[in-house]
Amino acid sequence: MTPAQSDAPAAPKATPKTVASDSAPKRRLIVRPDAPKPGAVPREVLIIASRLKEYVRARAGYNTSDRVLEALSEIVRAACDDAIDNASREGRKTILDRDVPDPK
């Protein structure tokens, strides 16, 4: 065998095709009851807990309750909705920093 022959790729092997028959078991898709519906907007927490708690502790020395995360997530969702509306009004499908409402 020459070096050129050993570097050549092997010919692909033929694989037999399978034919579905009526006796084959049917596949079922099992959906978790808590799975979001198609097109549904996720309602997860959008805030990184460790970063928020680190910021609050460094800024004021306070502790932060985990319940704050959902409240802040709602504020972020509202700001995102406003930014989406602003970009849409200008005919864009990209949210820019100028679309985000000023927090003050």
MORATA-V566815 format. One record per backbone hydrogen bond with DSSP energy under -0.5 kcal/mol. NH is the residue of the N-H (numbers start at 1). CO is the residue of the C=O. E is the energy in kcal/mol with one decimal. If there is no record, write none. Layout:
NH:CO:E / NH:CO:E
//
This chain:
5:2:-0.5 / 6:2:-1.7 / 7:3:-1.3 / 8:4:-0.6 / 20:18:-0.5 / 24:21:-1.2 / 30:28:-0.6 / 31:29:-0.6 / 35:32:-1.5 / 40:37:-2.4 / 49:47:-0.8 / 52:48:-2.3 / 53:49:-2.8 / 54:50:-2.1 / 55:51:-2.3 / 56:52:-2.7 / 57:53:-2.4 / 58:54:-2.3 / 59:55:-2.7 / 60:56:-2.8 / 61:56:-0.8 / 61:57:-1.2 / 62:56:-1.0 / 68:65:-1.4 / 69:66:-1.1 / 70:66:-0.5 / 71:67:-1.2 / 72:68:-2.7 / 73:69:-2.0 / 74:70:-1.9 / 75:71:-1.4 / 76:72:-2.4 / 77:73:-2.6 / 78:74:-2.2 / 79:75:-2.2 / 80:76:-2.5 / 81:77:-2.7 / 82:78:-2.1 / 83:79:-2.3 / 84:80:-2.7 / 85:81:-2.2 / 86:82:-2.4 / 87:83:-2.4 / 88:84:-2.5 / 89:85:-2.3 / 90:86:-1.2 / 91:88:-1.7 / 92:87:-2.8 / 99:96:-1.7 / 100:96:-0.6 / 100:97:-0.9
//
